[in-house]
Amino acid sequence: MNKQSFRFNNILKTNCIIDAHVHLPSVHWPHHKSFFDSVDSAVDYLKKAGIDGAVFNTWQGVFSKSARDVDEANADALNLAKIYNGFLYPGAVINPLFNNESKLWLEKFRDAGSIWAGELVLQNHGLPYIAPEFLKLFEICAKHNHIVQLHQDKDIIKLAAHFPQLRIVCSHIPESSTLLQLAKCKNVWLDISGSIGGLVIGQIEKSVKAFGIDRVLFGSDFDGYEPASFIARVNSVIKNAQDREKIFKNNFLSLLK
């Protein structure tokens, strides 16, 4: 598989929307219960909601507690990206408690054509993003041009300064003072997903004001949140059609280059 394998089929479509923050169900994994009982039903819901392509990992990966979780979740993501080729772009899961496994999967994802890692969260291991165990993995990501998607946290500011060549996507919109500090980091982008994201009136507005229109990505945090609601908010707030297209797809595509 090469990098062409993960191109989105509808990328030239007018009003194409790429959701840069999606989690798909791990149906046979007992530690997280999704509303959806199959990946098929989740993907079908995304498409009906107006999504033309999704950047994703699975819940087993997000909340990985073991090396087995890391291995199974990453293998599952690559397999799903093949099954739904043209719609799904897989993100690698790395866990600082399982350094060797994480390094191996970063390499496998690169070989498969994906340079995305994440979304990565903190609650499954308790280590901060600037912990030595994490920094070793982020150094590899920086060296090999991976994009790292991180759950919003003040330590992203320190990480961005430590690895200025590392491209980071901050997921969800932080409180105003952190938002302004993050916006000063030119290697940080912002996705508008989640409960403190673009659904809240004023959040998209202040994000675009801080980051500029070119560093804001569309994301919903599906399967926990309704993508159509985020689409409606962007359409309501961003009046210029070219600016909407940047948020919906072009900023993501530019980031991948």
N, C-alpha and C positions, 0 to 999 in steps of 0.2 A: 504494500500500500504506500502511496506517496501523498504529497501535500495536496494534490489535486482531488483526492478522495473526499475531502471534507469541505468542498465548495458547496454552497447552498444552491439548490435548483432554481429558486425563484428570485435570485439576487437582482435580476434586471427588471423585475416586475415593478410597476408603479406602486408606490406606497408599501414596498416590502418592509417587513418588520422583523428584526432579529432580537430575540430575547436573550440577553447576555447573562441571565441569572436564573437557571432552572435546576431543580432537583427531581429526579425520577424515582419512582418507588422501587424498593428492593423487596420484591414480593415474598421471597422465601426467607428473609432475614427477620428474626423475631423482635429486634430491639427498636424498631420504629414502625408505626402503623400509619400508612398513607390512606387518604380517602379513596384512592384508586386501587383496584384489585389487580391491575395489569398495566404494563408499560403501554400496550396498545391503546387502552382507554385514556391514559394520560396524554399520549401523543395526539390522539384524536381530539381531545379537549383543547389542547394548545392550538391546533390548526383551526378549529371552529371559532376560537376566540380571536383569530386574526394574526396568529404568529406564523411566519414563513420559515423560520430557522431558530434553533435553540442551542445555546451553549450550556452544557449540563454535566453534572456528576450524579451519583446515586446516593440515597440516604445512608446506605451501608458505608460508603466512603466518607461522607460528611462526619458521621459519628463513629468512625472506626476506633475500635478498642484493642485490636490485636493485629499481628502481622497477617493473619489469615483474612481479616476484614479488608486490609489494604490490598492484598492480592486479589481477592474475589471481586471487590468493588471496581478495581481498575480493569480487570479482565472483562467484567460485565459491561463497563462503559465502552470499551473498544468494540466489543461484540455488538452492542446496541447501535453504535455509530455505523457499523456495516449494514445492519438490518434496515435502519432508517437512513440510509445514505442519501445525502442531499437535503436532509432536514436537521440532523443532529451533529453537533461539533463537541467531542468529548474533552472534558478537563481532567487532568491527572489529579489523583489524591495523594498527597504526601503527608506523612505523620512523623514528627521529630522523634518519637519513641521507637520508630522502626526505620532507621536511617538507611540501612543497606537495601531493604525492600523499596523504599521510596526512591532512592537513586536509580535502581533498576527500572522502575516504572516510568520515571522521567525519560529515560533513554528509550524505552519501548514506545512511549507516546510520540517522541520526536521521530522515531523510525516510521511510525504509522502516519505522521503528518500533522500531529497536534502539538502546538506550543503553549497551550493553555494549562495552567495548574490551579485548581480550586473550583468552587469556593472552599477556602480553608477556614475552619473555626477553631476556637481555643478550648471549648468545654470538654472535648473528648480526651484531652491530655493534660491541660492545666498549665502548659508552658507558654510564656509570652512570645510574640513574634521575634523579639530580639534575643531570645535564649540561644546559647551557643549551638545547641542541637538543631535549631531552626536555621540559624545563620549559615551552617554548613550546606544545607539544602538550597537556601536562597542564593548562595554563591554559585552553585551549579546552575540554577535557573538564570542568573545574570550572565554567566559565561555562555550559555547555549540559547540565549534569546527567548526564554520562556516568559510569558505574561503570567503574573501571579495575582489571583483574585482573593482578597482577604476580607473577612468580616470586620466592619468598621471598629477601629481601635486607635487610641492616641499613639501607640507604638509604631504605627505605620509611618508617622512623621520621621522618627528616628531611623527606621529601616530604609526609607527613601533616601535619607542623607548618607547612610552607610553604603548603599549600593546605588549610586546615581544613575547607573546604566540599566538597572532593573526596572522594568515596566510593571507598575502595580495598579490594580483596580480595587478601589475601596468600595465595598458593597454596603449599601444603605447610606443614608444621609445623616452625618453626625450633627451634634449641636453646633451652634454658630461659630464659636471661637475655634473649635477643632476644624471645622469646615474651612475657615479662612486660612489656618495654618497649612492644612493639606493642599489647598489650592496653590500655595506658593511653591510646592514641590512639583516641578515640571515633569517628573516621571510618574506622577499619580493621576489616574483617571477616576471617575466616580460613576457608579451605577445607582439608579434611583429606586431600587427594589425595596420590598419589605414594609414592615409595619410603621417604621419611622421614615419611609421613603416618599415617593412621589404622590401617594394618595392623600397625604396631609396637605391642605391648602397652604401655599407659601413655600413648600420645600423645593419644588422644581425651580421656582422663581429665584430663590436665593442661591441655589446650586449653580444655575446658569450665570448668575451675576458674579459669583466667586470664581468659578472655573473657566468661564467662557463657554460658548456653544460647542467648541471642538473637543472638549474633554468630558462630556457627559454622555453616558451610555444608557440605552433602554434596558431595563431589567425588571422582573416582577417578583422573583422568589417563589414562583410556582414550584411545587404543587401546593404550597401553603396559601398563595394569594391569587387573585383573579387577574389574569393578564389584560382582559378587556377593560378593566377599570383603569389600569395604568395607561393604556392606549388612549382612553378618553381624556385623562388628565393632560397628557402631552398635547393632544389635539386642542384642548381648551386653552392651555397656557401659551404654547408656542405658535404664534400666528403666522410666521413666515414659513412657507412650504419647504424651502431649501434647508432651513434650520431644523424643521421637523425630520426631514430625511437624514440629516446628520445624526440626530439622536436615535432615530429608529434603526439605522443601519450603517451609515457612512463612517461614523466615528469608530465603530467596531472594526470595520474593514480596514480603515487607515491604521488602526492599532496593530492589526495582524501583519502589516507589511514590514 
